[in-house]
Amino acid sequence: MDKLNSAVILLIGGLALNNAMASVKDPTKPVFHSTPSEQSSAKKVKRKQQLTAIFLKKANKQAIINERLYNEGDYVGDYVGDKKLIKINATSVILQNSEGVSRLTLITSIKKLKK
């Protein structure tokens, strides 16, 4: 009987602790982190676009913008109406949307590799 009482007390204590912990904020959660429900209700803020790399191959030109890889013709960003990547050059890319055309230039120096 003592084992049963101990088990019941542990179970009730565990449930109480679980409920108490549910209301405690996670100290390891980043300040800027948001849940999917928070993301849908929050205002969408676009960050400045940053070109960090360009890869030129004969058949395929690619660029890394905001840590994502894009090809010519891709839309840059996560939202409808974002800019379309219309041209990739050796040192810059050309983007276009309904507001007009813009150019992003590489932020680092260029190194040409020997084949």
PEKA-V739124 format. One record per residue. N is the residue number from 1. RES is the residue in one letter. SS is DSSP state (hx for helix, st for strand, lp for the rest). OMEGA is omega in whole degrees, -180 to 180 (* if undefined). Layout:
BEGIN
n=N res=RES ss=SS omega=OMEGA
n=N res=RES ss=SS omega=OMEGA
END
This chain:
BEGIN
n=1 res=M ss=lp omega=178
n=2 res=D ss=hx omega=179
n=3 res=K ss=hx omega=179
n=4 res=L ss=hx omega=178
n=5 res=N ss=hx omega=179
n=6 res=S ss=hx omega=-180
n=7 res=A ss=hx omega=179
n=8 res=V ss=hx omega=180
n=9 res=I ss=hx omega=178
n=10 res=L ss=hx omega=180
n=11 res=L ss=hx omega=180
n=12 res=I ss=hx omega=177
n=13 res=G ss=hx omega=178
n=14 res=G ss=hx omega=178
n=15 res=L ss=hx omega=179
n=16 res=A ss=hx omega=179
n=17 res=L ss=hx omega=179
n=18 res=N ss=hx omega=178
n=19 res=N ss=hx omega=179
n=20 res=A ss=hx omega=-178
n=21 res=M ss=hx omega=-179
n=22 res=A ss=hx omega=-178
n=23 res=S ss=lp omega=-179
n=24 res=V ss=lp omega=179
n=25 res=K ss=lp omega=180
n=26 res=D ss=lp omega=-178
n=27 res=P ss=lp omega=-180
n=28 res=T ss=lp omega=-180
n=29 res=K ss=lp omega=180
n=30 res=P ss=lp omega=-178
n=31 res=V ss=lp omega=-176
n=32 res=F ss=lp omega=-179
n=33 res=H ss=lp omega=176
n=34 res=S ss=lp omega=178
n=35 res=T ss=lp omega=179
n=36 res=P ss=hx omega=179
n=37 res=S ss=hx omega=177
n=38 res=E ss=hx omega=-179
n=39 res=Q ss=hx omega=-178
n=40 res=S ss=hx omega=-179
n=41 res=S ss=hx omega=-178
n=42 res=A ss=lp omega=175
n=43 res=K ss=lp omega=180
n=44 res=K ss=lp omega=-180
n=45 res=V ss=lp omega=179
n=46 res=K ss=lp omega=177
n=47 res=R ss=lp omega=-180
n=48 res=K ss=lp omega=-180
n=49 res=Q ss=lp omega=-176
n=50 res=Q ss=lp omega=178
n=51 res=L ss=st omega=-177
n=52 res=T ss=st omega=180
n=53 res=A ss=st omega=175
n=54 res=I ss=st omega=178
n=55 res=F ss=st omega=-179
n=56 res=L ss=st omega=173
n=57 res=K ss=lp omega=-176
n=58 res=K ss=lp omega=-175
n=59 res=A ss=lp omega=-172
n=60 res=N ss=lp omega=176
n=61 res=K ss=st omega=-179
n=62 res=Q ss=st omega=179
n=63 res=A ss=st omega=175
n=64 res=I ss=st omega=180
n=65 res=I ss=st omega=-178
n=66 res=N ss=lp omega=175
n=67 res=E ss=lp omega=177
n=68 res=R ss=st omega=-179
n=69 res=L ss=st omega=-180
n=70 res=Y ss=st omega=173
n=71 res=N ss=st omega=174
n=72 res=E ss=lp omega=-179
n=73 res=G ss=lp omega=179
n=74 res=D ss=lp omega=173
n=75 res=Y ss=st omega=-177
n=76 res=V ss=st omega=180
n=77 res=G ss=lp omega=-175
n=78 res=D ss=lp omega=-171
n=79 res=Y ss=lp omega=176
n=80 res=V ss=lp omega=-179
n=81 res=G ss=lp omega=178
n=82 res=D ss=lp omega=-174
n=83 res=K ss=st omega=177
n=84 res=K ss=st omega=178
n=85 res=L ss=st omega=-174
n=86 res=I ss=st omega=-178
n=87 res=K ss=st omega=174
n=88 res=I ss=st omega=178
n=89 res=N ss=lp omega=-179
n=90 res=A ss=lp omega=-176
n=91 res=T ss=lp omega=-177
n=92 res=S ss=st omega=174
n=93 res=V ss=st omega=179
n=94 res=I ss=st omega=179
n=95 res=L ss=st omega=-180
n=96 res=Q ss=st omega=169
n=97 res=N ss=st omega=-176
n=98 res=S ss=lp omega=-180
n=99 res=E ss=lp omega=179
n=100 res=G ss=st omega=-176
n=101 res=V ss=st omega=176
n=102 res=S ss=st omega=-179
n=103 res=R ss=st omega=171
n=104 res=L ss=st omega=-179
n=105 res=T ss=st omega=179
n=106 res=L ss=lp omega=180
n=107 res=I ss=lp omega=-179
n=108 res=T ss=lp omega=178
n=109 res=S ss=lp omega=-177
n=110 res=I ss=lp omega=174
n=111 res=K ss=lp omega=177
n=112 res=K ss=lp omega=-178
n=113 res=L ss=lp omega=177
n=114 res=K ss=lp omega=180
n=115 res=K ss=lp omega=*
END
